[in-house]
């Protein structure tokens, strides 16, 4: 039976591809991608012949999912990759996997890189459970309200944020939870990888001193007081 393979790809360093992911990408009939241009770079890096390459991004995922189901019905194996990391984790792919499974075809995950698990692995939380929230609303009121809800759980939680809103997030955390210790990962696995730990106020002081902010941010908010 034709199969959909959901494949995690590197979040920065292209050497983080798994052997299995490379093999499956070489073997499938069709590759569906969040951004075909980005995926071409990855395929070229591993000398994977570019066969049928189609788009399946957030804006067209519902329509594209129907087309992919038809490909599976025609006996063609399909691999899905998002721009970076694990599809369905703050990335497209969830609707596709659901549609394919509902149509009766197997959905096989190929695990690999994910910013949230990568950050957790160096956080020193000693195996504690955590809440993964991903990107908060860009609207200030909604962002603050959700932050309050997350802080009230008194659990570790992980957020993603863009360089355009990271300072606003830290300002909210400084006001709402000044005692919480946080860990920020920026450009994880890339050449200029950086981790900042301390309170929101301390991180804010470091980042506001810079003329520009680049890269995606993963932010872990801990529990208890600093230290």
N, C-alpha and C positions, 0 to 999 in steps of 0.2 A: 504493500500500500504506500502511496506517495506520502511524504512526511514534510512537515514544517520544522526546521531547525532554528531555534532562537539562540543567537550566538553573541556572547559578550566580546567586546573588542577593547583594545587599550584605551585608557583615559588620557594618555599622554605619550609615554614611552612605547614605541611600536614593538619593542622586544618582549612586551608582556602578552603577546598572542600565545595561545596554547597550541601544542602540536595537533590536537584533535580539531581545533577550530580551523587551522590551515587546511587540514586534510578534507574536512567536510566542505569548506568553501570551494575546494578544487573539484569535488565530486558532484555537487548539486547541479541541477539543470538551470535554476534561476536564482539570482540574488536580489532580494528586495532591500532597499536601504533608505534610511531617513534622509540622507544627503548623498546622492550618487557621486558628486564630485569628491567629497571626503572619502568615500569608500573606494574610489578608484586609486587614491594614494595608497591606501592599505593593501589593495590587491596587487598593485605594482611592486610594493615593497617585498611581498612574498612570492612574486612571479606567478600569481594566480591568473590564468587566462580569463579575460573578461568576456563572459558569455552573455546571457540575457540579464541586463541590470535595470531594475525598475524602481520607481520612487514609491515610498510608503512613509509619509511624514505625518505629523500631527494634523495638519489641515486636510489631508486627503485619505487618512487612515481608514475611515469607514468604507469609502468607495474602493480604495485599493485592496482592502481585505476581500471584497467580493471577487475582484479579479484574481487574487491569489488562490481563493477557493476553487475557481474554475481551472486554474493551472494544475492544482492538485487533482481535481477530477479528471484531468487529462493525463494523469500519471506522471507529472513532473515534480521532482523534489525541489523544495524552495528553502533558502536560508534567509533569515532576516537579521540585519544588523542596524543599530542606531549609530549616531555619530561617534559616540565614545561610551564605554561602560556597558552596563547590562540593560538590554531593552526592557521596557516596562517599569523601570525604577527611575522616576522623574524623566522618562524618555518615552517616545511612542513604542508600541509593540503590544500593549495589553489588550487593546481591542482586537488586534489581529489574532493573537493567540486564542482569545475567546471565540471569535468567529470560526476559526479553523477547527477548534475542538467541537464546537456545536455542529459543524458540518460532518463530523465523524472521522476526521483525520487525526493521526497522532501529532502531538507537539512535543518536540524533544529539546530540552534546554542544554546548552553547552556553557557551563559556568566559567567565569573569568573575572576580569577587572570590574570594580565598582567603587566609586569614590567613598561611599558611606562605609563599606567594610574596610577599605584601605585606611581611612581615618581612624576607625575603631581599633584597628590592629596596633596602632602606636599610641593610643590614648591612655593606656595604663589604668583601665577601669576594672581590672580583675574579674572579667567575665560577667559584669552586671548587665541586666537587660537594658534595652534602650528603645526609644520611640524614633522612628524615621519619619520626618515631616516633608523633606524636600524643600521646594521653593514656596515661600509664603506669598501672600497677595502683595502686589506692588502698591496697593492703596494703604496709606498710613494707618487709618483707623482699623481696617481689617487685620493688618499685620500685628498691631499692638494687641488687639483682642485675642488673636490666636496665640500670641506669645504668652499672654496672661494665663490662658487655658493650659498651655504646655507646662508652664512653671508651676501651676497648681497641682499637677500630677506628681511633682517631686521625683521625677525620673530623668535620667539622662536623655537628651534628645539631640538629633542631628538635623541641621538645615543646610540647604544649598543657597548660595546667593551670588549675584552678579557683581562685578566691580563698580557698577553704577549705583547700587543700593546697599553695599556692605556697610558704609559709614552710618546710614540711617538705622540699619539693624543694630549696630553696636550702640548707637545712641539710645535706642529703646531698651536694650539689655542693661545698659549702664543705669538707667532710671528705674527699671522694673526689678532688676535682680543684681544690684551692685556687688553682692557678696559671692555670686556664683563664679566658679572657675570655668574658663572656656578654653578650647583648643581650636585654632583655625588652621586649616590646611589650604595652601594656595599653590596652584600649578603642580598638583600632586603627580609624581613620577616624571615630571618634565625637568629640563635642564636647570630651571630656576625654582625648583621645589622649595617650599618654605613652610615651617610650622611655627605658630606663635601661641604661647600659652600665658595665662594670667587672667585678670578680670577683664570685663568689657572696657572699662576705663583705660586700662593699661594697653590693650590692643588698639583702642581708638587713638591713643597718643602716638603710637608707632605709625599707624597708617595715615593719619592726618598730616604727619610730617613729610610725607612723600608727595612729589609733584604730580605723579600719575599712579593709578592703580590698574593693574592688568591681571587677567586670568580669572578663572572661576574659583569661588571660595566654598569650602565645606566647613561648617561651624558646629562643633560639639559643645553643648551646654551641659555642664556637670551638675551635681547635686551638692548640697552642703556648702560650708564656707571655705574660702580660699585657704589652702594649706592643709 
